[in-house]
Amino acid sequence: MYAVKQDLADELDAIRDAGLYKEERELTSPQSAHVTTGSGAALNFCANNYLGLADHPDVVAAARDALDDWGFGMASVRFICGTQSQHRDLERAIAEFSGTEDAILFPSCFDANGGVFEVLFGAEDAIISDELNHASIIDGVRLSKAKRFRFRNRDMADLRAQLEAARDGGARRTVVVTDGVFSMDGYYAPLEEICDLAEEFGAMVMVDDSHAVGFVGEHGRGTHEHCGVLDRIDIITGTLGKALGGGSGGYVAAHTEIVELLKQRARPYLFSNAVAPSVVAGSLKALEIARDSDEPREALRRNSELFRSLMTEAGFELLPGSHPITPVMFPGEDGARKATEIADAMLAHGVYVIAFSYPVVPQGKARIRVQLSAGHSEDDVRACVAAFVAARDEVG
Ligand SMILES: *Cc1c(COP(=O)(O)O)cnc(C)c1O
């Protein structure tokens, strides 16, 4: 064991030396637009709490009531004795919101993506995946025996080439899989073009809409609503761990037969505990809020637009777009150091943002990724911009 311990310590040192060691900052408060950490109060601009529902009183109350009404835990997988009627209620609500026939809950979206490919795509099939897809898609695809093809991020000419290659290889089923929104850039997948190409080649389309469900599109139904292809997506995966209250859980929303087969075969569904009752109830409430009220989405849009316009006015370089993920770019050789120093300086001003550099993003494309929330006030957004300006002056 001593030798292993030493090897692992060396590996950890190598991570530190490369500047890639991830320190965790401990919050001493609920997740919200305003949080406290060991070093004091901070405005939070790095959560996936897009609709501000993570500490919403109605969501918290629904979860609290569920402890009395439904108990603490399920102590079972779904198919043995772990399905309460509210699990099915949540699945039906997700399906209705997504515009699909049915849905199946997983412990997380990581698990949803981990379970879906192996069941639906075998050795005679082809999976064509965007190169920037989420790690859980990459791992899920690895678990399937299907032939794998990769296309350059949002590059439709390359997607066509990969569809041709899959067809020429004689694939039985072909699926094109993409994130709805790419998390480092805030860019939308071009779903209309993807659907057109898929249709031309008789392929299915799968979208992971984790960074969209609840707030992208006019009614928050997702990237497929935003792109005008609500009824053209075969498989949607998503998370309850971001805009929809940020508790935990993920899902696959799809045709009845797909959902039914996943309930028979998907390993993370069959062999992992059911989502906890309070999380189910809180998520249902969050989904109801997202479905029934435009107000949080409008607040989020106002905040995102205000932030983009004030930052542009202040001379910062942003990636273009409209998603609340707003990358503030620090290009060039010196960018990674600058982004990190500015993020650190901003925390001293009470604003919490995170810098990303290579290898998380391409070399020379360092950035601070700001994430707006409906929970931010206009003053919060202005304070964030003021902190950027002050930090830039200090760092030089
Ligand atoms: C966050 C995220 C996931 C993981 O979701 P969890 O429910 O936290 O496991 C999967 N896919 C994408 C695209 C994500 O952004």
The ligand as a Gaussian input file, in Angstrom:
#p B3LYP/6-31G(d) Opt

LIG

0 1
 C      -24.950000      18.879000     -16.050000
 C      -25.027000      18.024000     -17.234000
 C      -25.180000      16.637000     -17.122000
 C      -25.159000      15.936000     -15.796000
 O      -26.359000      16.121000     -15.109000
 P      -26.502000      15.487000     -13.639000
 O      -27.957000      15.331000     -13.453000
 O      -25.862000      16.462000     -12.708000
 O      -25.790000      14.185000     -13.654000
 C      -25.333000      15.901000     -18.278000
 N      -25.299000      16.485000     -19.492000
 C      -25.119000      17.804000     -19.637000
 C      -25.089000      18.403000     -21.006000
 C      -24.969000      18.619000     -18.519000
 O      -24.769000      19.932000     -18.676000

